[in-house]
């Protein structure tokens, strides 16, 4: 299979990543037989190789996935074919602390952006992944107690040691992003947040305007509405969306699918949003990759927006 997905720079000084990013969160779950085989290193490796064959070279992880164990499993998969490490970009996230066996002293889910915690978790991620550096580290959630100076100290140390090449935010507001940036001598390169035909608040709360002005590409998780698009009991919004997505897919070609139309709808925005796909199906990885070839016109894009909102533009 020939490479389909092109590369894109997240920002002027940021890393090159694939236009579609593979999210690993669902790899921590169970398969259709209710067995934990998805997270077996051999199965993780098969997904990595399917992505690479399609041109998807960037993988989104977090220290907390799989109750803080998935990074180790991803690392075990890379050990099976170590040469793959040089072909991929690793994004990982930190700052969510969640009660589980791995953190027995945690009583309540909370956020920790202290210097000590960030350094501890990055060193742990590097060890578990078996890599020399992380391409992009994101703070996973907006910490109400974030001391920007303290975070900057941690980021600067990790950068000087070559352990993390680039930094960014996840679920950050513009003001939170600006606050952290004000303390750093190098630029934050991206922000990851939920965006789909279901969740479009970034269109109206100035996030996409801001990042387009700064020429910073963003990343969109849950691009299919966390599976709502394929719900067996669709709500009214989903029924409206399915109808227009099916019509648009038919207009674009005989083999086009509604999930491909969703990805193309996201990528049409000039803010250069990179969908973070979550499928564990090898076939649907290829299907998602092919969406980069689709081109919607402005009326098709607006029809999808309108189906989601149940209204027309003013």
HUBELSUL-V434095 format. One record per pair of residues at least 6 apart in sequence whose ideal C-beta (glycine too) atoms are under 8 Angstrom apart, sorted by the first residue. I is the first residue (numbers start at 1). J is the second residue. Records with the same first field share a line. If there is no record, write none. Layout:
BEGIN
I: J / J
END
This chain:
BEGIN
1: 53 / 54 / 286
3: 53 / 54 / 55
4: 54 / 55 / 286 / 289 / 290 / 292 / 293
5: 18 / 19 / 20 / 54 / 55 / 56 / 57 / 289 / 292
6: 18 / 19 / 55 / 292
7: 16 / 17 / 18 / 19 / 57
8: 16 / 17 / 18 / 19 / 217 / 272 / 274
9: 15 / 16 / 17 / 217
10: 16 / 17 / 136 / 166 / 168 / 189 / 190 / 216 / 217
11: 187 / 189 / 190 / 214 / 215 / 216 / 217
12: 187 / 215
13: 186 / 187 / 189
14: 136 / 166 / 187 / 189 / 190 / 216 / 217
15: 89 / 135 / 136 / 165 / 166 / 189
16: 89
17: 57 / 58 / 89 / 91 / 136 / 274
18: 55 / 56 / 57 / 58 / 89 / 274
19: 267 / 274 / 292
20: 56 / 263 / 274 / 275 / 277 / 288 / 289 / 291 / 292
21: 56 / 58 / 59 / 60 / 91 / 219 / 274 / 275 / 276 / 277
22: 47 / 48 / 51 / 56 / 58 / 59 / 60 / 276 / 277 / 285
23: 60 / 221 / 276 / 277 / 278
24: 44 / 59 / 60 / 61 / 65 / 70 / 74
25: 62 / 65 / 278
26: 38 / 278 / 279 / 280
27: 38 / 39 / 43 / 44 / 47 / 65 / 70 / 280
28: 38 / 39 / 65 / 66 / 67 / 70
29: 38 / 39 / 280
30: 36 / 37 / 38
31: 37 / 38 / 280
37: 43
38: 44 / 280
39: 66 / 70 / 73
40: 73
41: 73 / 76 / 77 / 79 / 80
42: 77 / 80
44: 73 / 74 / 76 / 77
45: 77 / 78 / 80 / 81 / 84
46: 282
47: 280 / 282 / 285
48: 59 / 77 / 78 / 84 / 88
49: 81 / 84
50: 282 / 285 / 286
51: 57 / 59 / 285
52: 84 / 87 / 88
54: 285 / 286 / 289
55: 289
56: 285 / 289
57: 87 / 88 / 89
58: 88 / 89 / 91 / 135 / 274
59: 74 / 88 / 89 / 90 / 91
60: 91 / 92 / 93 / 192 / 219 / 221 / 276
61: 70 / 71 / 74 / 90 / 91 / 92 / 93 / 125 / 129
62: 70 / 92 / 93 / 94 / 96 / 140
63: 71 / 92 / 93 / 94 / 96 / 121 / 124 / 125
64: 93 / 94 / 96 / 98 / 140
65: 71
66: 73
67: 98 / 100 / 101 / 102
68: 100 / 102 / 103
69: 102
71: 92 / 124 / 125 / 128 / 129
72: 128 / 129
74: 128 / 129
75: 128 / 129 / 130 / 131
78: 84 / 85 / 129 / 130 / 131
79: 130
85: 130 / 131
89: 135 / 136
90: 129 / 131 / 134 / 135 / 136
91: 134 / 135 / 136 / 137 / 138
92: 125 / 129 / 134 / 136 / 137 / 138
93: 137 / 138 / 139 / 140 / 170
94: 117 / 118 / 121 / 122 / 125 / 137 / 138 / 139 / 140
95: 111 / 112 / 113 / 117 / 118 / 139 / 140 / 141 / 143
96: 109 / 111 / 140 / 141
97: 103 / 106 / 109 / 110 / 111 / 112 / 117
98: 106 / 109
99: 106 / 107 / 108 / 109
100: 106
111: 140 / 141 / 142 / 143 / 144 / 145 / 146
112: 143
113: 139 / 143 / 145 / 146 / 147 / 150 / 151
114: 147 / 150
115: 150 / 151 / 153 / 154
118: 151 / 154 / 155 / 158
119: 154 / 157 / 158
122: 134 / 137 / 158 / 163 / 164
123: 163
125: 134
126: 132 / 133 / 134 / 163
132: 162
133: 162 / 163 / 164 / 165
134: 163 / 164 / 165
135: 165 / 166
136: 164 / 165 / 166 / 167 / 168 / 189 / 190
137: 155 / 158 / 164 / 166 / 167 / 168
138: 167 / 168 / 169 / 170 / 190 / 192
139: 146 / 151 / 168 / 169 / 170 / 172 / 180
140: 170 / 171
141: 170 / 171
142: 169 / 171 / 172 / 173 / 176
146: 176 / 179 / 180
148: 179 / 180 / 182 / 183
149: 183
151: 180 / 183
152: 180 / 183 / 184
155: 164 / 167 / 184
156: 184 / 185
158: 164
159: 165 / 167 / 186
166: 189
167: 184 / 186 / 188 / 189
168: 188 / 189 / 190 / 191 / 192
169: 176 / 177 / 180 / 188 / 190 / 191 / 192
170: 191 / 192 / 193
171: 192 / 193 / 194
172: 180 / 191 / 193
173: 205 / 207
174: 206 / 207 / 210
177: 188 / 191 / 210
180: 188
181: 187 / 188
188: 216
189: 216
190: 216 / 217 / 218 / 219
191: 207 / 211 / 216 / 218 / 219
192: 218 / 219 / 220 / 221 / 276
193: 202 / 207 / 218 / 219 / 220 / 221
194: 220 / 221 / 222
195: 202 / 218 / 220 / 221 / 222 / 223 / 266 / 273
196: 220 / 222 / 223 / 224 / 225 / 262 / 266
197: 225 / 241 / 245 / 262 / 265 / 304 / 305 / 307 / 308
198: 222 / 225 / 226 / 228 / 229 / 237 / 241 / 308
199: 222 / 225
200: 305 / 308 / 309
201: 207
202: 208 / 218
207: 218
208: 218 / 269 / 271 / 273
209: 271
211: 217 / 218 / 271
212: 270 / 271 / 272
217: 271 / 272 / 273 / 274
218: 271 / 272 / 273 / 274
219: 273 / 274 / 275 / 276
220: 266 / 273 / 274 / 275 / 276
221: 276 / 278
222: 278
223: 262 / 263 / 266 / 275 / 276 / 277
224: 230 / 259 / 262
225: 238
228: 234 / 235 / 238
229: 238 / 241 / 242 / 245 / 258 / 259 / 262
231: 238
234: 242
236: 310
237: 307 / 308 / 310
240: 307 / 308 / 310
241: 304 / 307 / 308
242: 258
243: 307
244: 303 / 304 / 306 / 307
245: 258 / 261 / 262 / 304 / 307
246: 258
248: 261 / 296 / 300 / 303 / 304
249: 256 / 257 / 258 / 260 / 261
250: 256
251: 300
252: 261 / 294 / 296
256: 294
257: 287
259: 284 / 287 / 288 / 291
260: 287 / 288 / 290 / 291 / 294
261: 291 / 294 / 296 / 304
263: 275 / 277 / 288 / 291 / 292 / 294
264: 291 / 292 / 294 / 295 / 296
265: 296 / 301 / 304
266: 273 / 275
267: 273 / 274 / 275 / 291 / 292
268: 295 / 296 / 301
275: 288
277: 285 / 288
279: 285 / 288
302: 313
305: 313
306: 312 / 313
END
